[in-house]
Amino acid sequence: MPQGSWLGPLMFLIMIDDLKPGMMTHKFMDDTTITEVIQKRQASQIESAVDELISWSSDNRMNVNTQKTKEMIFGPLARNPPHQLNIGNLTVHRVAQYKVLGVTVNQSLKWNKHVANICSKLNKRLYFLKQLKRAGMSTGDLLCSYMSVIRPVAEYACPVRHLSLTVEQSNRIESFQKRALKIIYNDFTSGDNAYSYNCVLADLPQLADRREQLTRRLFVKMADTDNCLNYLLPVKHDSEIISSLRIAKEYPLTCAKSTQFKKSFLPYTLSNYQ
C-alpha cells in the first residue's frame, strides 16, 4: 500500500481482525495487549493465550517482537507472582512499569513516572515557545502555538489519570501553563492572582479545570449507545424505577472498596457526573 495513505492502516486492521487469543485483548494497529483478571485460588491461563497469539502470528506470516513484549502484574498477585512467560526459547521480561500508547503505567497504578515524562516534554516545547517569542511572533500566534503544540502534551489521555493525580502532581503540570502565559504576555509577576489574570486575558481555563471538562465530556460521549466505549458502563436502571424516585441515577454506582479505585474513571464519573 502507498505509505501514508488511509488504505494501508485500514487493510492492516482487516488483517488482524481475527486475532482473538481467548482473553480480553486490546489492539491498536500493531500494538496488542492481552489482559487477564485472576481471581483468588485461580490458575493463570495467560500462557495458553500467548501460545494462541504466536500460532496466529505464524499462520499470518507476522513476527512477534519478543524484545518489545513485556509482562506486568497488578494487585496482590505481584507479591507472589506466577512463573514468567516464554516465547520460544526467550523469557518475556517482567517489568514494574511500561509505556502503553504513550501512557506510562506502573504496578502501583500511580502516575509519578508518567507526570515526569509529561513535564520533560513540556520543558522542551516551552523552550521553542521562548524562541518564537524572541523571533517576534505576535501574541495571538504564540497563544495559538501553545494551544496546538504544548497544551495537548499536558492533556493527552488525561481522563485516565486526572482523578488520581496528587495535588503536587496537578500543580506541577499546571506550572507549565503558568510559565507559558508569562512568556506570551511578557509577565514576570508571580502568584495565583497573576496566573488567574493571564488565564482570563488568554480566555483559557486552568489545566485542572480543563481536565475535569474533558473527563466529563468523555463520560457523556460514552453514555451514547452508539459509542464504542459504551459497553464499559453498567446496565442502566429501569426507567420506571427512575421516574418513581425523587433522586435517582441513570446508572448504578460501582462499589469501590479502596480510595484508589474510587478515584479511577468509572467509579468517579458514575458518582459525580450523572
C-alpha positions in Angstrom: 0.0 0.0 0.0 1.2 3.6 -0.5 2.9 4.8 2.6 1.0 7.5 4.5 -2.3 6.5 2.8 -5.6 5.7 4.7 -5.8 2.4 2.8 -2.7 0.9 4.5 -3.9 1.1 8.1 -7.4 0.0 7.0 -6.1 -3.1 5.3 -3.9 -3.9 8.3 -6.9 -3.6 10.7 -8.8 -6.1 8.4 -5.9 -8.5 8.5 -5.7 -8.5 12.3 -9.4 -8.6 12.9 -9.4 -12.3 13.6 -6.6 -12.0 16.2 -8.6 -13.2 19.3 -6.4 -15.2 21.7 -9.3 -16.1 24.0 -8.8 -13.3 26.6 -9.5 -9.6 26.9 -7.5 -8.1 24.0 -6.8 -4.5 23.1 -5.4 -3.8 19.7 -4.2 -0.6 18.2 -2.5 -1.0 14.9 0.5 -3.3 15.5 0.3 -3.0 19.3 -1.6 -5.8 21.1 -2.2 -6.0 24.8 -3.7 -9.1 26.4 -5.3 -8.7 29.9 -6.2 -11.4 32.3 -8.1 -11.0 35.6 -7.1 -13.7 38.0 -9.4 -14.5 40.9 -8.3 -15.9 44.3 -7.1 -19.5 44.1 -7.4 -19.4 40.3 -4.6 -20.5 38.0 -3.4 -18.2 35.2 -4.3 -19.0 31.6 -2.1 -16.3 30.1 0.4 -18.8 28.7 -2.2 -20.5 26.5 -3.3 -17.1 25.2 0.3 -16.2 24.3 0.6 -19.5 22.5 -2.5 -18.7 20.5 -1.0 -15.3 19.7 2.2 -16.9 18.5 0.4 -19.5 16.4 -1.8 -16.8 14.8 1.2 -14.7 14.0 3.0 -17.6 12.4 -0.1 -18.6 10.3 -0.4 -15.0 9.1 3.3 -14.6 8.4 3.9 -12.0 11.1 6.5 -11.9 13.8 6.1 -11.1 17.5 8.8 -8.7 18.6 10.0 -10.6 21.7 12.3 -7.7 22.7 9.3 -5.3 23.0 7.0 -7.9 24.6 6.6 -7.2 28.3 4.6 -8.7 31.2 3.2 -6.6 34.1 1.4 -7.9 37.2 -1.0 -5.7 39.2 -2.5 -6.2 42.6 -1.7 -8.7 45.4 -0.6 -11.3 42.8 2.6 -9.2 42.3 3.7 -10.3 45.8 3.6 -13.9 44.8 3.8 -13.9 41.0 3.5 -17.0 38.8 6.4 -18.2 36.7 7.5 -16.0 33.8 6.1 -16.3 30.3 8.2 -17.8 27.5 8.1 -17.1 23.8 10.0 -19.8 22.1 13.3 -20.0 23.9 13.1 -16.5 25.2 11.7 -15.4 28.6 9.3 -12.4 28.5 10.8 -9.6 30.6 8.6 -8.8 33.6 8.5 -5.0 34.3 7.3 -2.7 37.0 6.3 0.0 34.6 5.7 0.2 30.8 4.5 2.8 28.3 1.3 1.8 26.5 0.3 4.0 23.6 2.0 7.0 25.2 0.8 6.4 28.8 3.3 5.2 31.3 1.6 2.7 33.6 3.2 1.2 36.7 2.4 -1.7 39.0 1.1 0.5 41.8 -1.1 2.5 39.4 0.5 5.8 40.4 1.3 8.5 38.0 4.8 9.7 39.2 6.7 8.4 36.1 4.0 9.5 33.6 3.9 13.0 35.1 7.7 13.2 35.0 7.6 12.2 31.3 5.0 14.8 30.5 7.0 17.5 32.3 10.1 16.6 30.4 8.3 17.0 27.1 6.7 20.3 28.2 10.1 21.7 29.2 11.4 21.1 25.7 8.4 22.7 24.0 8.4 25.7 26.3 12.0 26.4 25.0 10.7 26.6 21.5 7.9 29.0 22.6 10.6 31.2 24.1 12.5 31.1 20.7 9.3 32.1 18.9 8.8 35.0 21.3 12.4 36.2 20.7 11.8 35.9 17.0 9.0 38.5 17.3 5.9 36.3 16.8 2.7 38.0 17.7 0.8 37.3 21.0 -2.1 35.7 19.1 0.2 33.4 17.2 2.1 32.5 20.3 -1.1 31.6 22.1 -2.2 29.5 19.1 1.2 27.7 19.2 0.8 27.0 22.9 -2.8 25.6 22.4 -1.9 23.4 19.4 1.6 22.2 20.3 2.2 22.4 24.1 -1.1 22.1 25.9 -2.1 18.8 24.1 1.0 17.2 25.7 -0.3 18.0 29.1 -3.8 16.8 28.3 -3.0 13.6 26.4 -5.2 10.8 27.8 -6.0 12.9 30.8 -9.3 11.3 31.7 -7.3 8.1 32.6 -5.2 9.9 35.2 -6.9 13.2 36.1 -8.9 11.9 39.1 -5.9 10.0 40.6 -3.4 12.8 40.4 -2.0 14.1 43.7 -2.1 17.8 44.5 1.7 18.0 43.9 1.4 16.3 40.5 -1.5 18.5 39.4 0.4 21.7 40.5 3.5 20.5 38.7 1.6 20.2 35.4 -0.3 23.5 36.0 3.1 25.3 36.4 3.8 24.8 32.7 0.7 26.8 31.6 1.7 29.5 34.1 5.2 29.7 32.5 3.8 29.6 29.0 1.4 32.5 29.7 4.2 34.5 31.3 6.3 34.1 28.1 3.4 35.0 25.9 2.4 38.1 27.8 5.8 39.2 29.0 4.5 39.0 32.5 7.2 38.3 35.2 4.9 38.7 38.2 4.2 35.7 40.4 1.3 34.4 42.5 -2.0 32.8 41.8 -3.7 36.2 41.1 -1.3 36.9 38.3 -1.9 33.4 36.8 -5.7 33.8 37.1 -5.5 37.2 35.3 -3.4 35.7 32.5 -5.9 32.9 32.0 -8.7 35.4 31.7 -6.6 37.5 29.3 -6.0 34.5 27.2 -9.5 33.1 27.6 -8.1 29.8 28.8 -9.3 27.6 31.7 -6.7 26.4 34.1 -5.4 22.9 33.2 -7.1 21.2 36.2 -10.5 22.7 35.2 -10.0 21.7 31.6 -9.1 18.1 32.6 -12.3 18.0 34.5 -14.2 19.2 31.5 -12.6 16.6 29.2 -13.3 13.8 31.7 -16.9 14.8 31.9 -17.2 15.1 28.1 -15.8 11.6 27.7 -18.4 10.2 30.1 -21.2 11.9 28.3 -20.0 10.5 25.0 -19.7 7.0 26.5 -23.3 7.3 27.6 -24.4 7.3 23.9 -25.3 3.7 23.0 -23.5 4.1 19.6 -20.2 5.0 21.3 -17.6 2.2 21.0 -16.9 2.6 24.8 -20.5 2.3 25.9 -20.1 -1.4 26.8 -17.8 -0.3 29.7 -20.8 1.3 31.6 -23.1 -0.8 33.7 -26.6 -1.6 32.6 -29.0 1.3 33.2 -31.6 1.3 35.9 -35.2 0.5 34.8 -36.8 3.8 33.5 -40.0 3.1 35.5 -38.0 2.8 38.7 -36.1 6.1 38.0 -39.3 8.0 37.3 -40.9 6.9 40.6 -38.0 8.3 42.7 -37.2 11.9 43.5 -33.5 11.4 43.1 -32.2 8.5 41.1 -29.2 8.0 38.9 -29.4 6.5 35.4 -26.6 4.1 36.1 -26.0 2.0 39.2 -22.9 3.1 41.2 -19.8 0.9 41.2 -18.8 -0.5 44.6 -15.3 0.8 45.3 -13.6 -0.6 48.4 -10.3 1.3 48.0 -9.7 5.0 47.7 -7.5 4.4 44.7 -10.3 2.6 42.8 -12.9 5.2 43.9 -10.8 7.8 42.2 -10.5 5.9 39.0 -12.5 6.9 35.9 -15.7 4.8 36.1 -16.5 4.9 39.8 -15.8 8.6 40.0 -17.8 9.6 36.9 -20.7 7.4 37.8 -20.9 9.1 41.2 -20.4 12.7 40.1 -21.5 13.1 36.5 -25.0 11.7 36.5 
